[in-house]
C-alpha cells in the first residue's frame, strides 16, 4: 500500500516526484542505450569538456564510483575518452567524442519536452509556485548548519 502524502516523509515525496518526472525521459534514454547518470555526464561534459572524474562526479551529482563505472561503459560505447591533459601528467580527464557530443546536443530537447509536459499536467501557476518553493527550500538547506547524517555527524554539502 502506498503511503498518503500526509504520512510520507519529505524525502520520500521528493524521491517519488523525481521518479515521476524522470520516468518519460529515462525511457527515451534507455531507447538510446543510456542511463540517467550517463546523461548527466554527457550534459556536464558538453558544458565543460575535459574534466577529472572527481570534478565530474561533483557536477553530475553522483558518487565517484558511479561516475567511474558510467565512464567505463561510455568509453566502450565510444561516447567519451580518457586522456592525460597537457601540462598535468598526473591526472586523466574525460572528454566527449564526436558521437558523445552529438548525443549530448540531441538530448536536452527531449528533456525540455518532458519537463513542459509535467508542467502542463500540474498547471502553469502551480508549476511556477512549486519551483519557487523548491528553490527557497534548497537555499535554506544548503545554508543550514543543522544537517547531520543518521549518526548525528555534520554533513558537508557538495555543490
Buried (B, 14 or more C-beta within 10 A) or exposed (E): EEEEEEEEEEEEEEEBEEEEBBEBBBEBBEEEEBBBBBBBBBBBBBEEBEBBBEBBBBBBEBEEEBBBBBBEBBBEBEBBBBEEBEEEEEEBBBBBBEEBBEBBEEBEEBBEEBBEEBBEEEEEEEBEEBEEEEEEEEEEEEEEEEEEEEEEEEEEEEE
